[in-house]
Amino acid sequence: QVQLVESGGGLVQAGGSLRLSCAASGRTFSSYAMAWFRQAPGQEREFVAAISWTSISTYYADSVKGRSTISRDNAKNTVYLQMNSLKPEDTAVYYCAARNGGPGTSDYDYSLWGQGTQVTVSS
């Protein structure tokens, strides 16, 4: 019912910033916990950040904590990931995910996924 579409990826130099957006269509978005995951070629998908449906709780992977901020605007049916001080290790396809429940850090917890947006960080 809800479809997710990521945008905002691109090519940036190390130390730069990006803001990823995930726009949701359909209903029930406001009650969903949202998360960002990423996957580099040949690597497993890994957790990046998650946010509860009320935005009260946020969670970050150690690799991005302090450099990234997840937020959401339920009125716009959109979740964001602000990424600063980007590193080449951040290069990956970033996926938006949603679940009808509390935020989790495992991709198995999420039932709805976007198509992904490529982030490439050059050194």
N, C-alpha and C positions, 0 to 999 in steps of 0.2 A: 504493500500500500504506500509506504513512504520510500521515496527514491532519493539517493544522496549523490550530489555532483560536486566534486572537488575542483578548485581552481586556485591560482596564485603561485603555482610552482614556476620554476625557471632556472636559469643559470646565473649564479652569483659568485663573487669572489669570496674567499675566506675572510671572515670578519664582517661580512655583510648581513643583511636582514631580509626576511621574507615574511609575509603574512598569508597563510593559507586560509582559504574559505571553503566551507562545505555547506551548500544550500540544499535544503530538503523540500521536497514537494509532497503533497498529501497531508493527511491529518495525523494527529497523535504525536507530533514531533516534540511538543513541550514536555511530555511525560517520559521521554527517553533519555537515558544516560548516553553520553556521546564520548567518543574516543578517537585518537589518532594513532595509527600504526604506520610502520614503514618497512620496506623490504628492498634490500639491495640485491643486485643480480647474484644468483647462487647462494644467497643467504636466507635464513629463516625470517619470517615476518616477526617484527619485534614491537613491543609496546612503546609508545612515546608519551602520551598524556591522555587523561580522561577527566570528565567533568560530570557531576550529577545533574539531574534534570532541573534542580533548583539553583544550580551554580554554587551551592554552599560548599561542596567538597570537590577538590581537584587533586589529581595525582600525576606525578611525573616520573619518568624513568631517570635513573641517576645520570645517564649520559646527557640529558638535556636540561635537567633541573638547574635553575638559576639563569638559563639562557632562553627559555621558552615559556610562553604563557598561553594557556587554553582558556577560551571564554565562549560564551554563547549569547545570542540574542534571540530569545524565543519568539518575539514579535516578528522577527524577520526569518524565522525558521533557519537560522544560520549558526554554525559553530566555527570558531576561528582558532588558528594556531599561529601565534606570533613567535617567530624564531629569530633570535639575535645571535651575534658572535658565531656565525655559522662556520663549521669546520668541514673539510673534505669528507670526514667520516659521516657527516650528515647526509651525504648523497644517497638517495633512495627514491623509490616511488612511495609517496605518502597517501595513505588511505584513511578515509573517514569511516567510522563505524558507529552503529547505534544498537542499543538493546533496551527492551522494555523492562528495566530494572535498575539496580544500583550499578555504579561504575565498577568495572573490573579491569584487570591488567592483562588478561589472557584473551587472545583472539577467539578462543572457543566460547567466550562469554557473549559474543556479539553475533547477532543474527542478520544484520543489515549492513551492507558495504557499498561504498562508492566505487567508481572506476579507477581512482588513483590520479595523482598529479606528480609529475617528475620534478624533483629537486636535485640540482647538480651544483656542487660547490667546488670551485676550482682553487688551487693553491697558488 
